[in-house]
């Protein structure tokens, strides 16, 4: 049904253009006849005694001149419109060339594939599919625009970002996990995929993964024992620290969930007053990432248990039912 409809609109537009051209030509001829007639009448009124065909010749000459002037004016207008169209086309070509050159830099990424399939999906299926595709493209474009400022934020907890960053890491993953935010998370399906991605990063790319659990009370350490054991078995370095046992200057700093990837980008989870995850931020601004790296290292060192020779050591593996304080 779309082809006949488009054909109908094209033919209707063509008819309108033809009618406009016919009206303009008729108006030009009418003006020419009127001017020629006026000149002929004036020559006969002003010089009634003069005889000969020169009155007719003069009127025809004047009318023809007016007709030529009208056509020249119309031609100039068309040239001006053509110039504007050509300039716009060249500007469009320049933008397209610039965009193509930028896309060429991402040939190995999914940008060309995204453009190809985006043009296909918006021309097929129901309208709701088109709207969904447009919204996803707009969301991705807005996210890319935010990342040009080295930071982006999304409502709630974004597990897709977490998985992607884990797969992109090449050297280290340092994570702070609080008991408030992590309640129930490690038994969920997203947590299973997250740990699997971390295990692959450790085994396949040699990524060092450190996770520090911060709890408010000593009793919470026992509840974390199975989680710590599972994560140590897949190669993650795990420590647990009790908030009340930290030095006062460490307790006063930022105490939210965050992860530092490759020492260059942070993934931060922000909770509201009801302890519900309200937003997630990724940040690659060095002046904001470096303080979190320093704070993680301070908390990590503070969580080390002293060994018999007096030097810091890692927290021993906890088992269900064991006394975390060694009592």
C-alpha positions, 0 to 999 in steps of 0.5 A: 500500500505504501508504493501507490500512496507515495506515487499519488503524493508525487503526482499530486505535487507534480500537478501543483507545480505544473499549475503554478508554472502555468499561472506564472506564464499566463501572468507574464503574457498578460503583463506583456500584452497590457504594456504593449497595449498601453504603449500603442495607445500612448503613441497614438494619443501623443502623436496622432498625426504621425502615420506608419507602422512604428507605433505597432512596432514600438508597442511590440518592442516594449512588450517584448522587453517587459517579457524578457525582463520578467523571464530574466527576473524569474531566472535570477530567482531560480539561480538564487534558489539553486545556489541555496540548494547546492550550498545546503547539499554541499553542507550535508555532504560535508557533514556526511563525510565528517560522520563517515570519517568518524565512523571509519575510526570505529569500523571494528566496533558495532557502530556500522552494524548499529547504523545498518540495523537501525535503518532496517528496524525503523522500516519494519514491524509495528509502530511500537517497535519503531518507537522502541528502537528510536528510544533506545537509539536516543538513550544510547546517543545521550549516554555517549554524549555524557561520556564525552564529559568522562562521566555518565549516570543512570537511575537505579543499579545498572547491571549491564554497565557492571558486566561490560566494565568487568569484561573490559577490565585488563589489569585490576578490579577493586571493589568496596561492598557494604552490607546495606547495599549487598543484602541478598545480592550475592544469591541473585542471577546478576551476581552469578553472571558478575562472578563468572565474568570476574573469574574469566577476567582472572583466568583469561586476562590475569586481572587482579580482583580485590573485594572489601566487605564493610560491615557495621557489627562483628556479628555480620562477619559470620554471615559473610563467611560463605560468600567470602569462601565462594569468591576466594575459590574463584581467585578473588582476594577478599577481606572483611572489616568492621566499621566500628573497628576502623580508625576514626579518620577512615570512618569519616570518608565516603562509605558507599559501594564503588568499584575501580576498574583498571585504576582509571574508572569508577562505578559508584552505586548511590542509595537513598535514605531508604537504602534503596539503590537510586542511581549508578555513576561511571566516572573517568575524571582523574581528579575524582577517581584518584581519591577513591583509589587512595581510600580503597587502599587505606581501607584495604590496608586497615582490614589486614589482620596482624600476623604473629610476627607483627606484619599485616596479613590477610583475613583468614578464611571464615567458615560457617559457625566459626568465631570471627574474633578467634574467641 
